Structures are given as structure tokens and as C-alpha cells.
């Protein structure tokens, strides 16, 4: 979780999944965590944490893509988003994903 900016710790994820605020998706070699974000004009299923066995993280995310899309649609979501490192873009573009914006952070 340190590669994700240390925004959550393990207990935060467990509490979020148990409360239903977050969803835990299992793949053959890893898992992903999502949450639904409601904007004024759009509802999005957002993947904010994903990982797995070394070399399989991206594969397991693409394996879950269809199930997550179906579930998101059933929840009334208009689309999906992901926060991740640059390498995700290269692989996910073949699944129909596109870069919408870049997030920069400055800690103080």
C-alpha cells in the first residue's frame, strides 16, 4: 500500500470491505479493491488498490474486468476509473481504457 501513497492501511481496507463501502475482488494471482464514487454528473466504480504475485498484477486486473464492469453496471455506475502507476496504462489500453488525467501529489 506504500506504492499507493500510504492513503490507507490494512485495517482501513478490512473495515471498508466489511462495511460495504469498498469491494474486494479476487483473481488467480492477486486482488483489487474498489469503491463507488458519486460525482455530481456521474457514478464511477473506482479501482484504487490492486496487486498480486510479482509479474501478475496487471493480468489479474484484466481477468476481473468483465465481472467488475457487470457489477458496476448493476450498481448504476456509468464507468470505471483506476489510480495506478504508469505501467497500468500500457496494458489496460488494450482493454478499452484511456488516460483521462494525471494526478500529482506534494506531501508536506
Jmol script that loads the backbone (N, CA, C; Angstrom):
load data "model"
ATOM      1  N   UNK A   1       0.811  -1.194   0.000  1.00  0.00           N
ATOM      2  CA  UNK A   1       0.000   0.000   0.000  1.00  0.00           C
ATOM      3  C   UNK A   1       0.855   1.259   0.000  1.00  0.00           C
ATOM      4  N   UNK A   2       2.149   1.095   0.305  1.00  0.00           N
ATOM      5  CA  UNK A   2       3.026   2.265   0.279  1.00  0.00           C
ATOM      6  C   UNK A   2       3.197   2.811  -1.128  1.00  0.00           C
ATOM      7  N   UNK A   3       3.086   1.974  -2.150  1.00  0.00           N
ATOM      8  CA  UNK A   3       3.191   2.457  -3.531  1.00  0.00           C
ATOM      9  C   UNK A   3       1.955   3.244  -3.934  1.00  0.00           C
ATOM     10  N   UNK A   4       0.899   3.126  -3.166  1.00  0.00           N
ATOM     11  CA  UNK A   4      -0.327   3.856  -3.428  1.00  0.00           C
ATOM     12  C   UNK A   4      -0.413   5.170  -2.680  1.00  0.00           C
ATOM     13  N   UNK A   5       0.682   5.579  -2.059  1.00  0.00           N
ATOM     14  CA  UNK A   5       0.701   6.865  -1.376  1.00  0.00           C
ATOM     15  C   UNK A   5       0.384   6.786   0.104  1.00  0.00           C
ATOM     16  N   UNK A   6       0.313   5.576   0.646  1.00  0.00           N
ATOM     17  CA  UNK A   6       0.020   5.394   2.078  1.00  0.00           C
ATOM     18  C   UNK A   6      -1.288   6.057   2.503  1.00  0.00           C
ATOM     19  N   UNK A   7      -2.279   6.062   1.639  1.00  0.00           N
ATOM     20  CA  UNK A   7      -3.568   6.668   1.985  1.00  0.00           C
ATOM     21  C   UNK A   7      -4.430   5.773   2.858  1.00  0.00           C
ATOM     22  N   UNK A   8      -4.151   4.473   2.843  1.00  0.00           N
ATOM     23  CA  UNK A   8      -4.916   3.508   3.630  1.00  0.00           C
ATOM     24  C   UNK A   8      -3.949   2.517   4.259  1.00  0.00           C
ATOM     25  N   UNK A   9      -4.362   1.959   5.394  1.00  0.00           N
ATOM     26  CA  UNK A   9      -3.610   0.829   5.929  1.00  0.00           C
ATOM     27  C   UNK A   9      -4.505  -0.408   5.834  1.00  0.00           C
ATOM     28  N   UNK A  10      -3.972  -1.556   6.213  1.00  0.00           N
ATOM     29  CA  UNK A  10      -4.699  -2.814   6.066  1.00  0.00           C
ATOM     30  C   UNK A  10      -6.040  -2.778   6.795  1.00  0.00           C
ATOM     31  N   UNK A  11      -6.059  -2.226   7.999  1.00  0.00           N
ATOM     32  CA  UNK A  11      -7.302  -2.160   8.775  1.00  0.00           C
ATOM     33  C   UNK A  11      -8.351  -1.300   8.071  1.00  0.00           C
ATOM     34  N   UNK A  12      -7.925  -0.219   7.447  1.00  0.00           N
ATOM     35  CA  UNK A  12      -8.868   0.626   6.700  1.00  0.00           C
ATOM     36  C   UNK A  12      -9.557  -0.168   5.594  1.00  0.00           C
ATOM     37  N   UNK A  13      -8.786  -1.002   4.905  1.00  0.00           N
ATOM     38  CA  UNK A  13      -9.346  -1.810   3.819  1.00  0.00           C
ATOM     39  C   UNK A  13     -10.312  -2.847   4.373  1.00  0.00           C
ATOM     40  N   UNK A  14      -9.910  -3.540   5.430  1.00  0.00           N
ATOM     41  CA  UNK A  14     -10.785  -4.543   6.056  1.00  0.00           C
ATOM     42  C   UNK A  14     -12.083  -3.887   6.509  1.00  0.00           C
ATOM     43  N   UNK A  15     -11.989  -2.760   7.201  1.00  0.00           N
ATOM     44  CA  UNK A  15     -13.188  -2.056   7.667  1.00  0.00           C
ATOM     45  C   UNK A  15     -14.060  -1.610   6.497  1.00  0.00           C
ATOM     46  N   UNK A  16     -13.445  -1.101   5.432  1.00  0.00           N
ATOM     47  CA  UNK A  16     -14.201  -0.648   4.269  1.00  0.00           C
ATOM     48  C   UNK A  16     -14.938  -1.770   3.567  1.00  0.00           C
ATOM     49  N   UNK A  17     -14.298  -2.930   3.454  1.00  0.00           N
ATOM     50  CA  UNK A  17     -14.940  -4.090   2.821  1.00  0.00           C
ATOM     51  C   UNK A  17     -16.062  -4.613   3.716  1.00  0.00           C
ATOM     52  N   UNK A  18     -15.801  -4.712   5.012  1.00  0.00           N
ATOM     53  CA  UNK A  18     -16.821  -5.221   5.932  1.00  0.00           C
ATOM     54  C   UNK A  18     -18.039  -4.307   5.999  1.00  0.00           C
ATOM     55  N   UNK A  19     -17.827  -3.003   5.864  1.00  0.00           N
ATOM     56  CA  UNK A  19     -18.947  -2.060   5.914  1.00  0.00           C
ATOM     57  C   UNK A  19     -19.704  -1.983   4.595  1.00  0.00           C
ATOM     58  N   UNK A  20     -19.112  -2.531   3.526  1.00  0.00           N
ATOM     59  CA  UNK A  20     -19.739  -2.463   2.212  1.00  0.00           C
ATOM     60  C   UNK A  20     -19.360  -1.226   1.421  1.00  0.00           C
ATOM     61  N   UNK A  21     -18.562  -0.340   2.022  1.00  0.00           N
ATOM     62  CA  UNK A  21     -18.116   0.867   1.313  1.00  0.00           C
ATOM     63  C   UNK A  21     -17.107   0.525   0.217  1.00  0.00           C
ATOM     64  N   UNK A  22     -16.339  -0.534   0.435  1.00  0.00           N
ATOM     65  CA  UNK A  22     -15.343  -0.984  -0.539  1.00  0.00           C
ATOM     66  C   UNK A  22     -15.663  -2.413  -0.956  1.00  0.00           C
ATOM     67  N   UNK A  23     -15.184  -2.787  -2.136  1.00  0.00           N
ATOM     68  CA  UNK A  23     -15.410  -4.132  -2.650  1.00  0.00           C
ATOM     69  C   UNK A  23     -14.056  -4.790  -2.890  1.00  0.00           C
ATOM     70  N   UNK A  24     -13.945  -6.049  -2.510  1.00  0.00           N
ATOM     71  CA  UNK A  24     -12.713  -6.805  -2.687  1.00  0.00           C
ATOM     72  C   UNK A  24     -12.921  -7.810  -3.805  1.00  0.00           C
ATOM     73  N   UNK A  25     -12.058  -7.750  -4.816  1.00  0.00           N
ATOM     74  CA  UNK A  25     -12.134  -8.618  -5.985  1.00  0.00           C
ATOM     75  C   UNK A  25     -10.927  -9.539  -5.988  1.00  0.00           C
ATOM     76  N   UNK A  26     -11.173 -10.838  -6.084  1.00  0.00           N
ATOM     77  CA  UNK A  26     -10.083 -11.810  -6.103  1.00  0.00           C
ATOM     78  C   UNK A  26      -9.810 -12.281  -7.522  1.00  0.00           C
ATOM     79  N   UNK A  27      -8.548 -12.410  -7.855  1.00  0.00           N
ATOM     80  CA  UNK A  27      -8.107 -13.004  -9.105  1.00  0.00           C
ATOM     81  C   UNK A  27      -7.249 -14.206  -8.788  1.00  0.00           C
ATOM     82  N   UNK A  28      -6.804 -14.897  -9.801  1.00  0.00           N
ATOM     83  CA  UNK A  28      -5.990 -16.095  -9.602  1.00  0.00           C
ATOM     84  C   UNK A  28      -4.674 -15.781  -8.904  1.00  0.00           C
ATOM     85  N   UNK A  29      -4.122 -14.607  -9.135  1.00  0.00           N
ATOM     86  CA  UNK A  29      -2.805 -14.270  -8.599  1.00  0.00           C
ATOM     87  C   UNK A  29      -2.783 -13.001  -7.765  1.00  0.00           C
ATOM     88  N   UNK A  30      -3.940 -12.478  -7.394  1.00  0.00           N
ATOM     89  CA  UNK A  30      -3.948 -11.251  -6.613  1.00  0.00           C
ATOM     90  C   UNK A  30      -5.357 -10.767  -6.355  1.00  0.00           C
ATOM     91  N   UNK A  31      -5.471  -9.499  -6.024  1.00  0.00           N
ATOM     92  CA  UNK A  31      -6.785  -8.933  -5.737  1.00  0.00           C
ATOM     93  C   UNK A  31      -6.784  -7.439  -6.047  1.00  0.00           C
ATOM     94  N   UNK A  32      -7.974  -6.877  -6.041  1.00  0.00           N
ATOM     95  CA  UNK A  32      -8.150  -5.443  -6.248  1.00  0.00           C
ATOM     96  C   UNK A  32      -9.224  -4.959  -5.286  1.00  0.00           C
ATOM     97  N   UNK A  33      -9.177  -3.681  -4.961  1.00  0.00           N
ATOM     98  CA  UNK A  33     -10.175  -3.073  -4.088  1.00  0.00           C
ATOM     99  C   UNK A  33     -10.791  -1.899  -4.843  1.00  0.00           C
ATOM    100  N   UNK A  34     -12.114  -1.850  -4.826  1.00  0.00           N
ATOM    101  CA  UNK A  34     -12.838  -0.775  -5.498  1.00  0.00           C
ATOM    102  C   UNK A  34     -13.729  -0.044  -4.507  1.00  0.00           C
ATOM    103  N   UNK A  35     -14.172   1.113  -4.936  1.00  0.00           N
ATOM    104  CA  UNK A  35     -15.190   1.865  -4.211  1.00  0.00           C
ATOM    105  C   UNK A  35     -16.008   2.622  -5.247  1.00  0.00           C
ATOM    106  N   UNK A  36     -17.243   2.890  -4.931  1.00  0.00           N
ATOM    107  CA  UNK A  36     -18.088   3.668  -5.831  1.00  0.00           C
ATOM    108  C   UNK A  36     -17.952   5.135  -5.443  1.00  0.00           C
ATOM    109  N   UNK A  37     -17.641   5.954  -6.430  1.00  0.00           N
ATOM    110  CA  UNK A  37     -17.542   7.398  -6.222  1.00  0.00           C
ATOM    111  C   UNK A  37     -18.699   8.047  -6.967  1.00  0.00           C
ATOM    112  N   UNK A  38     -19.467   8.860  -6.253  1.00  0.00           N
ATOM    113  CA  UNK A  38     -20.602   9.556  -6.855  1.00  0.00           C
ATOM    114  C   UNK A  38     -20.223  11.025  -7.034  1.00  0.00           C
ATOM    115  N   UNK A  39     -20.091  11.421  -8.290  1.00  0.00           N
ATOM    116  CA  UNK A  39     -19.834  12.808  -8.654  1.00  0.00           C
ATOM    117  C   UNK A  39     -21.173  13.465  -8.986  1.00  0.00           C
ATOM    118  N   UNK A  40     -21.222  14.796  -9.112  1.00  0.00           N
ATOM    119  CA  UNK A  40     -22.499  15.431  -9.444  1.00  0.00           C
ATOM    120  C   UNK A  40     -23.136  14.911 -10.740  1.00  0.00           C
ATOM    121  N   UNK A  41     -22.316  14.540 -11.737  1.00  0.00           N
ATOM    122  CA  UNK A  41     -22.866  14.128 -13.026  1.00  0.00           C
ATOM    123  C   UNK A  41     -22.557  12.694 -13.416  1.00  0.00           C
ATOM    124  N   UNK A  42     -21.937  11.944 -12.527  1.00  0.00           N
ATOM    125  CA  UNK A  42     -21.511  10.600 -12.907  1.00  0.00           C
ATOM    126  C   UNK A  42     -21.277   9.750 -11.665  1.00  0.00           C
ATOM    127  N   UNK A  43     -21.502   8.459 -11.811  1.00  0.00           N
ATOM    128  CA  UNK A  43     -21.229   7.479 -10.757  1.00  0.00           C
ATOM    129  C   UNK A  43     -20.199   6.499 -11.316  1.00  0.00           C
ATOM    130  N   UNK A  44     -19.081   6.329 -10.608  1.00  0.00           N
ATOM    131  CA  UNK A  44     -17.946   5.581 -11.139  1.00  0.00           C
ATOM    132  C   UNK A  44     -17.489   4.505 -10.161  1.00  0.00           C
ATOM    133  N   UNK A  45     -17.206   3.322 -10.686  1.00  0.00           N
ATOM    134  CA  UNK A  45     -16.563   2.270  -9.904  1.00  0.00           C
ATOM    135  C   UNK A  45     -15.064   2.507 -10.021  1.00  0.00           C
ATOM    136  N   UNK A  46     -14.429   2.862  -8.907  1.00  0.00           N
ATOM    137  CA  UNK A  46     -13.021   3.269  -8.909  1.00  0.00           C
ATOM    138  C   UNK A  46     -12.139   2.191  -8.286  1.00  0.00           C
ATOM    139  N   UNK A  47     -11.143   1.742  -9.044  1.00  0.00           N
ATOM    140  CA  UNK A  47     -10.149   0.795  -8.540  1.00  0.00           C
ATOM    141  C   UNK A  47      -9.018   1.626  -7.950  1.00  0.00           C
ATOM    142  N   UNK A  48      -8.833   1.533  -6.635  1.00  0.00           N
ATOM    143  CA  UNK A  48      -7.772   2.339  -6.045  1.00  0.00           C
ATOM    144  C   UNK A  48      -6.640   1.515  -5.455  1.00  0.00           C
ATOM    145  N   UNK A  49      -6.797   0.201  -5.459  1.00  0.00           N
ATOM    146  CA  UNK A  49      -5.750  -0.654  -4.923  1.00  0.00           C
ATOM    147  C   UNK A  49      -5.786  -1.978  -5.670  1.00  0.00           C
ATOM    148  N   UNK A  50      -4.654  -2.397  -6.178  1.00  0.00           N
ATOM    149  CA  UNK A  50      -4.574  -3.688  -6.875  1.00  0.00           C
ATOM    150  C   UNK A  50      -3.160  -4.220  -6.736  1.00  0.00           C
ATOM    151  N   UNK A  51      -3.057  -5.502  -6.625  1.00  0.00           N
ATOM    152  CA  UNK A  51      -1.736  -6.105  -6.518  1.00  0.00           C
ATOM    153  C   UNK A  51      -1.831  -7.610  -6.558  1.00  0.00           C
ATOM    154  N   UNK A  52      -0.688  -8.221  -6.599  1.00  0.00           N
ATOM    155  CA  UNK A  52      -0.664  -9.672  -6.642  1.00  0.00           C
ATOM    156  C   UNK A  52       0.742 -10.193  -6.737  1.00  0.00           C
ATOM    157  N   UNK A  53       0.836 -11.451  -7.106  1.00  0.00           N
ATOM    158  CA  UNK A  53       2.142 -12.074  -7.266  1.00  0.00           C
ATOM    159  C   UNK A  53       2.965 -11.275  -8.264  1.00  0.00           C
ATOM    160  N   UNK A  54       4.237 -11.191  -8.012  1.00  0.00           N
ATOM    161  CA  UNK A  54       5.121 -10.416  -8.877  1.00  0.00           C
ATOM    162  C   UNK A  54       4.953 -10.841 -10.339  1.00  0.00           C
ATOM    163  N   UNK A  55       4.714  -9.855 -11.183  1.00  0.00           N
ATOM    164  CA  UNK A  55       4.559 -10.115 -12.607  1.00  0.00           C
ATOM    165  C   UNK A  55       3.148 -10.475 -13.031  1.00  0.00           C
ATOM    166  N   UNK A  56       2.209 -10.584 -12.076  1.00  0.00           N
ATOM    167  CA  UNK A  56       0.844 -10.986 -12.419  1.00  0.00           C
ATOM    168  C   UNK A  56      -0.206  -9.945 -12.046  1.00  0.00           C
ATOM    169  N   UNK A  57       0.201  -8.820 -11.471  1.00  0.00           N
ATOM    170  CA  UNK A  57      -0.763  -7.829 -11.013  1.00  0.00           C
ATOM    171  C   UNK A  57      -1.670  -7.322 -12.108  1.00  0.00           C
ATOM    172  N   UNK A  58      -1.083  -6.953 -13.236  1.00  0.00           N
ATOM    173  CA  UNK A  58      -1.875  -6.414 -14.336  1.00  0.00           C
ATOM    174  C   UNK A  58      -2.751  -7.502 -14.946  1.00  0.00           C
ATOM    175  N   UNK A  59      -2.218  -8.715 -15.071  1.00  0.00           N
ATOM    176  CA  UNK A  59      -3.009  -9.821 -15.622  1.00  0.00           C
ATOM    177  C   UNK A  59      -4.252 -10.080 -14.787  1.00  0.00           C
ATOM    178  N   UNK A  60      -4.094 -10.101 -13.478  1.00  0.00           N
ATOM    179  CA  UNK A  60      -5.248 -10.407 -12.641  1.00  0.00           C
ATOM    180  C   UNK A  60      -6.282  -9.296 -12.723  1.00  0.00           C
ATOM    181  N   UNK A  61      -5.858  -8.052 -12.925  1.00  0.00           N
ATOM    182  CA  UNK A  61      -6.814  -6.964 -13.051  1.00  0.00           C
ATOM    183  C   UNK A  61      -7.617  -7.096 -14.336  1.00  0.00           C
ATOM    184  N   UNK A  62      -6.965  -7.432 -15.433  1.00  0.00           N
ATOM    185  CA  UNK A  62      -7.700  -7.604 -16.687  1.00  0.00           C
ATOM    186  C   UNK A  62      -8.617  -8.820 -16.614  1.00  0.00           C
ATOM    187  N   UNK A  63      -8.244  -9.849 -15.841  1.00  0.00           N
ATOM    188  CA  UNK A  63      -9.112 -11.019 -15.661  1.00  0.00           C
ATOM    189  C   UNK A  63     -10.406 -10.652 -14.943  1.00  0.00           C
ATOM    190  N   UNK A  64     -10.364  -9.674 -14.056  1.00  0.00           N
ATOM    191  CA  UNK A  64     -11.538  -9.261 -13.278  1.00  0.00           C
ATOM    192  C   UNK A  64     -12.377  -8.215 -13.999  1.00  0.00           C
ATOM    193  N   UNK A  65     -11.887  -7.686 -15.097  1.00  0.00           N
ATOM    194  CA  UNK A  65     -12.506  -6.560 -15.783  1.00  0.00           C
ATOM    195  C   UNK A  65     -13.987  -6.797 -16.098  1.00  0.00           C
ATOM    196  N   UNK A  66     -14.323  -7.913 -16.714  1.00  0.00           N
ATOM    197  CA  UNK A  66     -15.711  -8.171 -17.115  1.00  0.00           C
ATOM    198  C   UNK A  66     -16.643  -8.274 -15.913  1.00  0.00           C
ATOM    199  N   UNK A  67     -16.204  -8.972 -14.862  1.00  0.00           N
ATOM    200  CA  UNK A  67     -17.037  -9.099 -13.664  1.00  0.00           C
ATOM    201  C   UNK A  67     -17.252  -7.747 -12.990  1.00  0.00           C
ATOM    202  N   UNK A  68     -16.195  -6.951 -12.914  1.00  0.00           N
ATOM    203  CA  UNK A  68     -16.308  -5.637 -12.287  1.00  0.00           C
ATOM    204  C   UNK A  68     -17.219  -4.721 -13.096  1.00  0.00           C
ATOM    205  N   UNK A  69     -17.114  -4.772 -14.412  1.00  0.00           N
ATOM    206  CA  UNK A  69     -17.989  -3.963 -15.267  1.00  0.00           C
ATOM    207  C   UNK A  69     -19.450  -4.360 -15.057  1.00  0.00           C
ATOM    208  N   UNK A  70     -19.731  -5.653 -15.066  1.00  0.00           N
ATOM    209  CA  UNK A  70     -21.106  -6.127 -14.871  1.00  0.00           C
ATOM    210  C   UNK A  70     -21.641  -5.684 -13.513  1.00  0.00           C
ATOM    211  N   UNK A  71     -20.825  -5.820 -12.473  1.00  0.00           N
ATOM    212  CA  UNK A  71     -21.255  -5.425 -11.134  1.00  0.00           C
ATOM    213  C   UNK A  71     -21.467  -3.918 -11.072  1.00  0.00           C
ATOM    214  N   UNK A  72     -20.539  -3.149 -11.650  1.00  0.00           N
ATOM    215  CA  UNK A  72     -20.669  -1.697 -11.654  1.00  0.00           C
ATOM    216  C   UNK A  72     -21.935  -1.235 -12.361  1.00  0.00           C
ATOM    217  N   UNK A  73     -22.241  -1.841 -13.494  1.00  0.00           N
ATOM    218  CA  UNK A  73     -23.478  -1.511 -14.212  1.00  0.00           C
ATOM    219  C   UNK A  73     -24.697  -1.814 -13.352  1.00  0.00           C
ATOM    220  N   UNK A  74     -24.677  -2.946 -12.655  1.00  0.00           N
ATOM    221  CA  UNK A  74     -25.798  -3.325 -11.786  1.00  0.00           C
ATOM    222  C   UNK A  74     -25.977  -2.331 -10.634  1.00  0.00           C
ATOM    223  N   UNK A  75     -24.906  -1.641 -10.259  1.00  0.00           N
ATOM    224  CA  UNK A  75     -24.976  -0.638  -9.194  1.00  0.00           C
ATOM    225  C   UNK A  75     -25.320   0.748  -9.730  1.00  0.00           C
ATOM    226  N   UNK A  76     -25.511   0.850 -11.037  1.00  0.00           N
ATOM    227  CA  UNK A  76     -25.857   2.128 -11.647  1.00  0.00           C
ATOM    228  C   UNK A  76     -24.664   2.994 -12.016  1.00  0.00           C
ATOM    229  N   UNK A  77     -23.475   2.394 -12.067  1.00  0.00           N
ATOM    230  CA  UNK A  77     -22.275   3.157 -12.431  1.00  0.00           C
ATOM    231  C   UNK A  77     -22.247   3.426 -13.934  1.00  0.00           C
ATOM    232  N   UNK A  78     -21.669   4.562 -14.288  1.00  0.00           N
ATOM    233  CA  UNK A  78     -21.533   4.959 -15.689  1.00  0.00           C
ATOM    234  C   UNK A  78     -20.214   4.513 -16.296  1.00  0.00           C
ATOM    235  N   UNK A  79     -19.253   4.131 -15.462  1.00  0.00           N
ATOM    236  CA  UNK A  79     -17.943   3.722 -15.946  1.00  0.00           C
ATOM    237  C   UNK A  79     -17.038   3.345 -14.795  1.00  0.00           C
ATOM    238  N   UNK A  80     -15.774   3.131 -15.130  1.00  0.00           N
ATOM    239  CA  UNK A  80     -14.770   2.765 -14.135  1.00  0.00           C
ATOM    240  C   UNK A  80     -13.578   3.702 -14.257  1.00  0.00           C
ATOM    241  N   UNK A  81     -12.848   3.831 -13.165  1.00  0.00           N
ATOM    242  CA  UNK A  81     -11.589   4.571 -13.169  1.00  0.00           C
ATOM    243  C   UNK A  81     -10.586   3.792 -12.333  1.00  0.00           C
ATOM    244  N   UNK A  82      -9.331   4.090 -12.532  1.00  0.00           N
ATOM    245  CA  UNK A  82      -8.276   3.439 -11.765  1.00  0.00           C
ATOM    246  C   UNK A  82      -7.195   4.458 -11.448  1.00  0.00           C
ATOM    247  N   UNK A  83      -6.689   4.380 -10.243  1.00  0.00           N
ATOM    248  CA  UNK A  83      -5.498   5.137  -9.861  1.00  0.00           C
ATOM    249  C   UNK A  83      -4.368   4.135  -9.791  1.00  0.00           C
ATOM    250  N   UNK A  84      -3.311   4.400 -10.503  1.00  0.00           N
ATOM    251  CA  UNK A  84      -2.208   3.454 -10.506  1.00  0.00           C
ATOM    252  C   UNK A  84      -0.964   4.045 -11.128  1.00  0.00           C
ATOM    253  N   UNK A  85       0.049   3.241 -11.176  1.00  0.00           N
ATOM    254  CA  UNK A  85       1.310   3.676 -11.762  1.00  0.00           C
ATOM    255  C   UNK A  85       1.239   3.623 -13.289  1.00  0.00           C
ATOM    256  N   UNK A  86       2.181   4.266 -13.923  1.00  0.00           N
ATOM    257  CA  UNK A  86       2.193   4.436 -15.381  1.00  0.00           C
ATOM    258  C   UNK A  86       2.074   3.117 -16.147  1.00  0.00           C
ATOM    259  N   UNK A  87       2.667   2.041 -15.645  1.00  0.00           N
ATOM    260  CA  UNK A  87       2.644   0.764 -16.348  1.00  0.00           C
ATOM    261  C   UNK A  87       1.254   0.198 -16.586  1.00  0.00           C
ATOM    262  N   UNK A  88       0.288   0.566 -15.747  1.00  0.00           N
ATOM    263  CA  UNK A  88      -1.078   0.074 -15.932  1.00  0.00           C
ATOM    264  C   UNK A  88      -1.658   0.566 -17.256  1.00  0.00           C
ATOM    265  N   UNK A  89      -1.326   1.789 -17.642  1.00  0.00           N
ATOM    266  CA  UNK A  89      -1.904   2.372 -18.853  1.00  0.00           C
ATOM    267  C   UNK A  89      -1.593   1.537 -20.085  1.00  0.00           C
ATOM    268  N   UNK A  90      -0.360   1.143 -20.231  1.00  0.00           N
ATOM    269  CA  UNK A  90       0.066   0.386 -21.420  1.00  0.00           C
ATOM    270  C   UNK A  90      -0.770  -0.881 -21.597  1.00  0.00           C
ATOM    271  N   UNK A  91      -0.994  -1.597 -20.526  1.00  0.00           N
ATOM    272  CA  UNK A  91      -1.728  -2.861 -20.615  1.00  0.00           C
ATOM    273  C   UNK A  91      -3.232  -2.633 -20.705  1.00  0.00           C
ATOM    274  N   UNK A  92      -3.760  -1.701 -19.937  1.00  0.00           N
ATOM    275  CA  UNK A  92      -5.207  -1.515 -19.894  1.00  0.00           C
ATOM    276  C   UNK A  92      -5.771  -0.845 -21.139  1.00  0.00           C
ATOM    277  N   UNK A  93      -4.949  -0.141 -21.910  1.00  0.00           N
ATOM    278  CA  UNK A  93      -5.442   0.448 -23.155  1.00  0.00           C
ATOM    279  C   UNK A  93      -5.992  -0.623 -24.092  1.00  0.00           C
ATOM    280  N   UNK A  94      -5.409  -1.816 -24.077  1.00  0.00           N
ATOM    281  CA  UNK A  94      -5.908  -2.904 -24.930  1.00  0.00           C
ATOM    282  C   UNK A  94      -7.262  -3.424 -24.453  1.00  0.00           C
ATOM    283  N   UNK A  95      -7.663  -3.046 -23.234  1.00  0.00           N
ATOM    284  CA  UNK A  95      -8.963  -3.434 -22.684  1.00  0.00           C
ATOM    285  C   UNK A  95      -9.988  -2.306 -22.829  1.00  0.00           C
ATOM    286  N   UNK A  96      -9.623  -1.251 -23.563  1.00  0.00           N
ATOM    287  CA  UNK A  96     -10.549  -0.148 -23.795  1.00  0.00           C
ATOM    288  C   UNK A  96     -10.408   1.027 -22.834  1.00  0.00           C
ATOM    289  N   UNK A  97      -9.398   1.008 -21.988  1.00  0.00           N
ATOM    290  CA  UNK A  97      -9.166   2.105 -21.055  1.00  0.00           C
ATOM    291  C   UNK A  97      -8.393   3.214 -21.766  1.00  0.00           C
ATOM    292  N   UNK A  98      -8.563   4.459 -21.313  1.00  0.00           N
ATOM    293  CA  UNK A  98      -7.793   5.578 -21.848  1.00  0.00           C
ATOM    294  C   UNK A  98      -7.393   6.503 -20.704  1.00  0.00           C
ATOM    295  N   UNK A  99      -6.284   7.199 -20.895  1.00  0.00           N
ATOM    296  CA  UNK A  99      -5.839   8.152 -19.884  1.00  0.00           C
ATOM    297  C   UNK A  99      -6.733   9.370 -19.940  1.00  0.00           C
ATOM    298  N   UNK A 100      -7.288   9.751 -18.790  1.00  0.00           N
ATOM    299  CA  UNK A 100      -8.149  10.924 -18.740  1.00  0.00           C
ATOM    300  C   UNK A 100      -7.422  12.109 -18.118  1.00  0.00           C
ATOM    301  N   UNK A 101      -6.652  11.863 -17.073  1.00  0.00           N
ATOM    302  CA  UNK A 101      -5.889  12.921 -16.437  1.00  0.00           C
ATOM    303  C   UNK A 101      -4.745  12.310 -15.651  1.00  0.00           C
ATOM    304  N   UNK A 102      -3.862  13.149 -15.174  1.00  0.00           N
ATOM    305  CA  UNK A 102      -2.729  12.721 -14.373  1.00  0.00           C
ATOM    306  C   UNK A 102      -2.850  13.362 -12.999  1.00  0.00           C
ATOM    307  N   UNK A 103      -2.585  12.602 -11.972  1.00  0.00           N
ATOM    308  CA  UNK A 103      -2.622  13.115 -10.611  1.00  0.00           C
ATOM    309  C   UNK A 103      -1.195  13.271 -10.097  1.00  0.00           C
ATOM    310  N   UNK A 104      -0.889  14.441  -9.607  1.00  0.00           N
ATOM    311  CA  UNK A 104       0.402  14.705  -8.987  1.00  0.00           C
ATOM    312  C   UNK A 104       0.163  14.997  -7.510  1.00  0.00           C
ATOM    313  N   UNK A 105       1.092  14.616  -6.662  1.00  0.00           N
ATOM    314  CA  UNK A 105       0.949  14.899  -5.233  1.00  0.00           C
ATOM    315  C   UNK A 105       2.203  15.578  -4.706  1.00  0.00           C
ATOM    316  N   UNK A 106       2.018  16.380  -3.685  1.00  0.00           N
ATOM    317  CA  UNK A 106       3.128  17.002  -2.966  1.00  0.00           C
ATOM    318  C   UNK A 106       2.829  16.835  -1.489  1.00  0.00           C
ATOM    319  N   UNK A 107       3.708  16.160  -0.804  1.00  0.00           N
ATOM    320  CA  UNK A 107       3.499  15.943   0.625  1.00  0.00           C
ATOM    321  C   UNK A 107       4.159  17.055   1.418  1.00  0.00           C
ATOM    322  N   UNK A 108       3.561  17.377   2.548  1.00  0.00           N
ATOM    323  CA  UNK A 108       4.147  18.359   3.455  1.00  0.00           C
ATOM    324  C   UNK A 108       3.768  18.031   4.881  1.00  0.00           C
TER     325      UNK A 108
END
end "model"
wireframe off; spacefill off
backbone 0.3
color backbone group
